[in-house]
């Protein structure tokens, strides 16, 4: 293509989505997952945000012949399998697979900041994130609880974490909190905000015209009428009733131990769980390789693998890329839906 780089956002008239893919913890399996994704014929312009040499080495370990080009901001209409454009982010220390180095924490944070800023500027249509090692970033002296929280801070908005498989969508009322801190974090205000966000995003991102959301109780048996805790009576039920008055279709609060049986699943489009481990074991036990982490409420599309850095597999070329493929395919579908809606309203 002739001429200089296209101005940021000018590819919006091009229906071929541009997906940024952050390479994650450099000593983990992320670079190998990105290389394997680039080897597929996914119909998107893939832009890896990471270190070029690291991605080249990861491709060699996986037995992949990868043609790497520098990201220049120019849109393109086709991408051949085995090609990848890279927005290079320098490393601070040499990488030893399986042995994260806190000196590379800034490399990871710089990748994520660049991905978020590029999405907000219209440079990318979505970002797909490979896993990071939270403990190493904190060991470097940077307070970091996860991608979700970092992107929310970067974008200046409140967000909701949702994990989705082809069969089940689960949003979280609280995310990475110690269990003892969960009850105090669940307030009528926070539940109202979270449910409004989930409801709006089910309509906007998933095309569900009238979403049905099942809300889990906090306590066993959803509190057993107050005998096993009063959070349902004092907080959850009043919040749900107020939102029902606004027209939302909300089920619950439901006991978590029966909310996922097949007969119940047919009655809702998504579940709101009160805390991280209340519902995610159900999702991951049945669809670990097909589950995608989606951040709702951001001004851009973000999906992620639903697993960690797998340090024991790093450097072997044997990491299962299924979750990365699922995350990229989900991001592509959401980006296409957004583009088509934008074209329809122009």
Secondary structure in CASP SS format (residue, H / E / C, confidence):
PFRMAT SS
TARGET T0000
AUTHOR 0000-0000-0000
METHOD secondary structure of the structure
MODEL  1
X C 1.00
X C 1.00
X C 1.00
X C 1.00
X C 1.00
X C 1.00
X C 1.00
X C 1.00
X C 1.00
X H 1.00
X H 1.00
X H 1.00
X H 1.00
X C 1.00
X C 1.00
X C 1.00
X C 1.00
X E 1.00
X E 1.00
X E 1.00
X E 1.00
X E 1.00
X C 1.00
X C 1.00
X C 1.00
X C 1.00
X C 1.00
X C 1.00
X C 1.00
X H 1.00
X H 1.00
X H 1.00
X H 1.00
X H 1.00
X H 1.00
X H 1.00
X H 1.00
X H 1.00
X C 1.00
X C 1.00
X C 1.00
X C 1.00
X C 1.00
X C 1.00
X E 1.00
X E 1.00
X E 1.00
X E 1.00
X E 1.00
X E 1.00
X C 1.00
X H 1.00
X H 1.00
X H 1.00
X H 1.00
X H 1.00
X H 1.00
X H 1.00
X H 1.00
X H 1.00
X H 1.00
X C 1.00
X C 1.00
X C 1.00
X C 1.00
X C 1.00
X E 1.00
X E 1.00
X E 1.00
X E 1.00
X C 1.00
X C 1.00
X C 1.00
X C 1.00
X C 1.00
X C 1.00
X C 1.00
X C 1.00
X C 1.00
X C 1.00
X C 1.00
X C 1.00
X E 1.00
X E 1.00
X E 1.00
X E 1.00
X E 1.00
X E 1.00
X C 1.00
X C 1.00
X C 1.00
X C 1.00
X C 1.00
X C 1.00
X C 1.00
X E 1.00
X C 1.00
X C 1.00
X E 1.00
X C 1.00
X C 1.00
X H 1.00
X H 1.00
X H 1.00
X H 1.00
X H 1.00
X H 1.00
X H 1.00
X H 1.00
X H 1.00
X H 1.00
X H 1.00
X H 1.00
X H 1.00
X H 1.00
X H 1.00
X H 1.00
X H 1.00
X H 1.00
X H 1.00
X C 1.00
X C 1.00
X C 1.00
X C 1.00
X C 1.00
X E 1.00
X E 1.00
X E 1.00
X E 1.00
X C 1.00
X C 1.00
X C 1.00
X C 1.00
X H 1.00
X H 1.00
X H 1.00
X H 1.00
X H 1.00
X H 1.00
X C 1.00
X C 1.00
X C 1.00
X C 1.00
X C 1.00
X C 1.00
X C 1.00
X H 1.00
X H 1.00
X H 1.00
X H 1.00
X H 1.00
X H 1.00
X H 1.00
X H 1.00
X H 1.00
X C 1.00
X C 1.00
X C 1.00
X C 1.00
X E 1.00
X E 1.00
X E 1.00
X E 1.00
X E 1.00
X C 1.00
X C 1.00
X C 1.00
X C 1.00
X E 1.00
X E 1.00
X E 1.00
X E 1.00
X C 1.00
X C 1.00
X C 1.00
X C 1.00
X C 1.00
X C 1.00
X H 1.00
X H 1.00
X H 1.00
X H 1.00
X H 1.00
X H 1.00
X H 1.00
X C 1.00
X C 1.00
X H 1.00
X H 1.00
X H 1.00
X H 1.00
X H 1.00
X H 1.00
X H 1.00
X H 1.00
X H 1.00
X H 1.00
X H 1.00
X H 1.00
X H 1.00
X H 1.00
X H 1.00
X H 1.00
X H 1.00
X C 1.00
X C 1.00
X C 1.00
X C 1.00
X C 1.00
X C 1.00
X C 1.00
X E 1.00
X E 1.00
X E 1.00
X E 1.00
X E 1.00
X C 1.00
X C 1.00
X C 1.00
X H 1.00
X H 1.00
X H 1.00
X H 1.00
X H 1.00
X H 1.00
X H 1.00
X C 1.00
X C 1.00
X C 1.00
X C 1.00
X H 1.00
X H 1.00
X H 1.00
X H 1.00
X H 1.00
X H 1.00
X H 1.00
X H 1.00
X H 1.00
X H 1.00
X H 1.00
X H 1.00
X H 1.00
X H 1.00
X H 1.00
X C 1.00
X C 1.00
X C 1.00
X E 1.00
X E 1.00
X E 1.00
X E 1.00
X E 1.00
X E 1.00
X C 1.00
X C 1.00
X C 1.00
X C 1.00
X C 1.00
X C 1.00
X C 1.00
X H 1.00
X H 1.00
X H 1.00
X H 1.00
X C 1.00
X C 1.00
X C 1.00
X C 1.00
X E 1.00
X E 1.00
X E 1.00
X E 1.00
X C 1.00
X C 1.00
X H 1.00
X H 1.00
X H 1.00
X H 1.00
X H 1.00
X H 1.00
X H 1.00
X H 1.00
X H 1.00
X H 1.00
X H 1.00
X H 1.00
X H 1.00
X H 1.00
X H 1.00
X C 1.00
X E 1.00
X E 1.00
X E 1.00
X E 1.00
X E 1.00
X C 1.00
X C 1.00
X C 1.00
X C 1.00
X E 1.00
X E 1.00
X E 1.00
X E 1.00
X C 1.00
X C 1.00
X C 1.00
X C 1.00
X C 1.00
X C 1.00
X C 1.00
X C 1.00
X C 1.00
X C 1.00
X C 1.00
X C 1.00
X C 1.00
X C 1.00
X C 1.00
X C 1.00
X C 1.00
X H 1.00
X H 1.00
X H 1.00
X H 1.00
X H 1.00
X H 1.00
X H 1.00
X H 1.00
X H 1.00
X H 1.00
X H 1.00
X H 1.00
X H 1.00
X H 1.00
X H 1.00
X H 1.00
X H 1.00
X H 1.00
X H 1.00
X H 1.00
X H 1.00
X H 1.00
X H 1.00
X H 1.00
X C 1.00
END
